[in-house]
Amino acid sequence: MNKWLIAVISAVSAIFVAILIRVLFFTFVDSHEVGYKFNKVTGQITVLDTSGWHKVTPFVSEVNVIDLRPMQVRIEANDRVLNAMLVQFNKEGVTQFVNMHGRKDYDAVALKPILMSYAYEGIGFCVQDKESLQKKYKFLKILGSTNTISLNGITETVKDTLK
């Protein structure tokens, strides 16, 4: 009975230690995300080149991720889609984005309104083409846009530049 109790305690301890090592020393970056490591001592941000498991030093470094999947952002009014754009986060602009918005994980839900505000910057006041916006904001990639009017399931396309 005593040996059985020691074996169970050893197995539970081994599982606990394995989980603790995983939580404290490793983090995972998915294939549709770009990861960046922040060094809390030096303040340096390093963009991670690969997805997968990355080693983290507890209390010294932290890994955050940003979603890279394309997403549609729309301006809507009264069941009508007035304008839609297909935007994507450009991983070359990670440092600029983190300097402007801070360090945290940005999934599609958190990223969508941010990219929407930059994609539609200047609309209605001064016309800015997508190249000048992408040059100004290195993290913004505009894949296409369309001006559509949609009412009760019937959509009329005024101008389509989605490719």
C-alpha positions as CSV (number, residue, x, y, z in Angstrom):
1,M,0.0,0.0,0.0
2,N,2.8,2.4,0.8
3,K,4.6,1.8,-2.6
4,W,1.3,2.4,-4.4
5,L,0.8,5.7,-2.6
6,I,4.4,6.8,-3.5
7,A,3.8,5.9,-7.1
8,V,0.6,7.9,-7.3
9,I,2.2,10.9,-5.6
10,S,5.2,10.7,-8.0
11,A,3.0,10.5,-11.1
12,V,0.9,13.5,-9.9
13,S,4.0,15.5,-9.1
14,A,5.5,14.7,-12.5
15,I,2.4,15.9,-14.3
16,F,2.2,19.0,-12.2
17,V,5.9,19.8,-12.9
18,A,5.4,19.2,-16.6
19,I,2.4,21.6,-16.7
20,L,4.3,24.2,-14.7
21,I,7.3,24.1,-17.1
22,R,4.9,24.4,-20.1
23,V,3.1,27.4,-18.6
24,L,6.2,29.2,-17.4
25,F,8.8,28.5,-20.1
26,F,7.0,27.9,-23.4
27,T,4.3,29.6,-25.5
28,F,2.8,28.7,-28.9
29,V,2.4,30.9,-32.0
30,D,-0.1,29.6,-34.5
31,S,0.5,29.4,-38.2
32,H,-1.9,32.3,-38.9
33,E,-0.3,34.6,-36.4
34,V,2.9,36.6,-36.1
35,G,4.5,36.5,-32.8
36,Y,6.7,39.1,-31.1
37,K,8.8,38.8,-28.0
38,F,9.1,41.7,-25.6
39,N,12.1,41.8,-23.3
40,K,10.9,43.4,-20.0
41,V,14.4,44.3,-18.9
42,T,15.7,46.0,-22.1
43,G,12.3,47.0,-23.6
44,Q,13.4,45.5,-26.9
45,I,10.8,44.0,-29.3
46,T,11.8,41.1,-31.5
47,V,9.6,39.7,-34.2
48,L,9.5,35.9,-34.3
49,D,10.3,34.5,-37.7
50,T,8.5,31.1,-37.3
51,S,5.3,29.8,-35.8
52,G,5.3,27.0,-33.3
53,W,6.6,26.6,-29.8
54,H,8.9,29.4,-28.5
55,K,10.9,29.5,-25.3
56,V,10.1,32.2,-22.8
57,T,12.1,33.3,-19.8
58,P,9.6,33.9,-16.9
59,F,9.5,37.5,-15.6
60,V,12.0,38.6,-18.3
61,S,10.3,38.1,-21.6
62,E,6.8,37.8,-22.9
63,V,5.5,36.6,-26.3
64,N,2.4,38.2,-27.8
65,V,0.6,37.4,-31.1
66,I,-1.2,39.3,-33.9
67,D,-3.7,37.6,-36.2
68,L,-2.6,37.7,-39.9
69,R,-5.7,36.4,-41.5
70,P,-7.5,38.7,-44.0
71,M,-10.7,40.2,-42.8
72,Q,-13.5,42.2,-44.3
73,V,-14.3,45.6,-42.8
74,R,-17.5,47.3,-43.8
75,I,-19.3,50.6,-43.4
76,E,-23.0,49.8,-43.0
77,A,-26.2,51.9,-42.5
78,N,-29.8,50.8,-42.4
79,D,-29.2,47.2,-43.6
80,R,-27.0,48.5,-46.4
81,V,-23.3,47.9,-47.0
82,L,-22.0,51.3,-48.2
83,N,-18.4,50.2,-48.5
84,A,-16.3,47.1,-47.9
85,M,-12.6,46.5,-47.8
86,L,-10.5,43.4,-47.5
87,V,-7.6,44.2,-45.1
88,Q,-4.8,42.2,-43.6
89,F,-2.2,42.8,-41.0
90,N,1.3,43.2,-42.6
91,K,3.9,41.7,-40.3
92,E,6.6,44.2,-41.5
93,G,4.8,46.8,-39.4
94,V,4.7,45.0,-36.0
95,T,7.0,47.5,-34.3
96,Q,5.1,50.5,-35.5
97,F,1.8,48.9,-34.5
98,V,3.0,48.0,-31.0
99,N,4.4,51.5,-30.5
100,M,1.0,53.0,-31.5
101,H,-1.4,50.5,-29.8
102,G,0.6,48.8,-27.0
103,R,1.7,45.3,-26.2
104,K,-1.0,42.6,-26.0
105,D,-2.5,39.8,-28.1
106,Y,-4.5,41.0,-31.0
107,D,-7.0,38.4,-32.3
108,A,-9.4,39.1,-35.2
109,V,-12.0,40.6,-32.9
110,A,-9.6,43.1,-31.4
111,L,-7.7,43.8,-34.6
112,K,-10.7,44.4,-36.9
113,P,-11.8,47.9,-35.6
114,I,-8.2,49.0,-35.5
115,L,-7.5,48.1,-39.1
116,M,-10.9,49.5,-40.1
117,S,-10.1,52.9,-38.7
118,Y,-6.8,53.1,-40.6
119,A,-8.2,51.7,-43.9
120,Y,-11.0,54.3,-44.0
121,E,-8.8,57.2,-42.8
122,G,-9.5,60.4,-44.7
123,I,-12.6,59.0,-46.5
124,G,-15.1,61.8,-46.9
125,F,-12.6,64.6,-46.3
126,C,-9.6,63.9,-48.6
127,V,-9.2,61.0,-50.9
128,Q,-6.1,58.9,-50.0
129,D,-5.2,56.0,-52.1
130,K,-4.4,52.6,-50.6
131,E,-0.7,52.9,-51.5
132,S,-0.3,56.1,-49.4
133,L,-2.1,54.6,-46.5
134,Q,0.0,51.4,-46.6
135,K,3.1,53.5,-46.8
136,K,2.1,55.6,-43.8
137,Y,0.9,52.6,-41.8
138,K,3.3,49.7,-42.5
139,F,1.1,47.3,-40.6
140,L,-1.9,47.8,-42.9
141,K,-2.3,45.8,-46.1
142,I,-5.4,46.7,-48.2
143,L,-6.1,43.7,-50.5
144,G,-9.2,45.3,-52.2
145,S,-12.3,47.4,-51.8
146,T,-15.7,47.7,-53.2
147,N,-18.6,50.2,-53.0
148,T,-21.8,48.2,-52.8
149,I,-25.3,49.0,-51.8
150,S,-27.2,46.1,-50.2
151,L,-30.9,46.2,-49.3
152,N,-33.1,43.2,-48.4
153,G,-30.7,40.7,-49.8
154,I,-30.3,42.5,-53.2
155,T,-26.8,43.8,-53.7
156,E,-25.8,46.3,-56.4
157,T,-22.2,46.8,-57.0
158,V,-21.2,50.3,-58.0
159,K,-17.5,49.8,-58.3
160,D,-15.6,46.6,-57.7
161,T,-11.9,46.6,-57.3
162,L,-11.6,43.4,-55.3
163,K,-9.3,41.0,-57.2
